[in-house]
Each structure stands twice: as C-alpha cells, then as structure tokens.
Amino acid sequence: MDEGAKGRMTRDGIRIYEPADFAGMHAAGKLAAEILDEIAEFVVVGQTTGELDRIITEKVTAAGATSATIGYKGYQHASCISVNHVVCHGIPGDKRLKDGDILNIDVTVIVDGWFGDTSRMYVAGKLSRKAERLIDVTHDALMRGIETVKPGNTFGDIGHAIQSFVEGHRMSVVRDFCGHGLGRVFHAPPNVLHYGRAGTGPVLEEGMFFTIEPMVNLGRPETKVLADDWTAVTRDKSLSAQFEHSVGVTATGFEIFTSSPAGKFHPTWG
C-alpha cells in the first residue's frame, strides 16, 4: 500500500489514517521502543557512540525490520546519538562516553511499511543535579504536550503546553526543529511545533499520526549546525535534552505508539 492508498487528506495536507492502521503503527513503535529499552545496558562510561549504533543496527536487522535512517539523505547510521550540548542529529562515532554525560538516542524503524520513531535520554555514570532537572522537565513537557492531543484541539495547544511548562522552569524550547507527521512515510505534514499560542494551527482529527519531540536547553534556545551538515548544537554550549513519542489521535484522545515495554522511557526508571 502506498501513502495515498487509504484515508484522506485535510486541507492542511495532513493524512487521516483508518482505524485499522493503528495496529501497524503500534507494531513499528513497539519495536523502536524495545530497541531503546535493550540499548540501555550498553550506555556506560567508556562506551563509544559508534558501538551503540552498531548494536542498534544489529537489533533492527535481527527483528527483520529496516532502519529508516540508513541511506536517508546520505545518512549511514541506524540512530542519531546526541551527547550533552548536541541538540539533535548527532552522528555516532569514536567518541567515548565520560562520567556524567547525558545523551539522546533516536531510532526509527520500518515494520511492514509503517514507521516507528522515538527517542529518549540516557546517562553514562552519575547523573548531575542540573542534568537531572533538565531531563525531568523535558520528559514532563513531552507528556504535557501529549495530554492535549484530542479531536478539536489544535497543534498550537500542543506547542503552548510544552513551551509554557518549560519556560516556567526557566529553560528554553528549541525553535529550529520540530515534530512531524508520519505513518507510511518518515516525514509528512504537519510540522509539530513545540511552542506557540493555544487555539492556533490545524485542528486535530481522529486518525492523524505524528511525533512530538521537544528539545529543551538549559540555556538559550538558539542552535547551529556543524560542518557535517547534520549535528545541531546549542550556540551557548548549554546542555540539551529531548524525548520523542509517536502518537495517534483517537476518537476521545490519543494513543502512544512508542511506549517503553520495559518501563525505561526515563533514564532513572526501571
């Protein structure tokens, strides 16, 4: 089935999927979440991000799935691994994790044509108090955004819930990157902003699938992309954190496709 085979499009270009399509998204999301559960034991002081990516690649292959990122716009890895002040799209390599490093691992898999996209935070060694606060606020901001998801609300409501919570803790929301629609494709409308005004933007409808993935900085929100054209870092070198779930809009609210089967979505859980 191609992207246009079922469902309909809103006037904003957002695909509305069929009720039967939720099962495919749950299967893809579950595998991505299981891989992130299983990688946790390997996030230790002295480990390289390249080795973490190698393990993730093996797990994707062993599951009979496909990595959505290998070959995507020339990218050659099954994960993005963003350490400390790297906001997103960190490229795995020879960097060894040091005590207290925090990192986001982002994985997207394709299962029977459906895309499962999720990321979460990890820590190597002992978690500092300021990093713990950042991780807690980022996680809770994501969940507050998700809790606004139901038919009749707007994408502006999601962004407002996230932004107001983060800024209430004197941290900042990254503006340069956003969530996105997905389903039978990796990226599709809408752009899901993590800031904004309540009541603005497209109206949520049952059958919409998209990611919510706020990036939160301890310092200012500005980012810059390094010479590799992938890695985004905070301009002020402050710590950054991110959590991401893929969700679907139901008749009465939402379903999370990428919940952690082992209850390890937050690095201090499980």
Summary of the structure (lengths in Angstrom):
residues: 270
radius of gyration: 17.4
end to end distance: 38.1
largest distance: 50.5
contacts: 964
relative contact order: 0.19
helix: 27%
strand: 27%
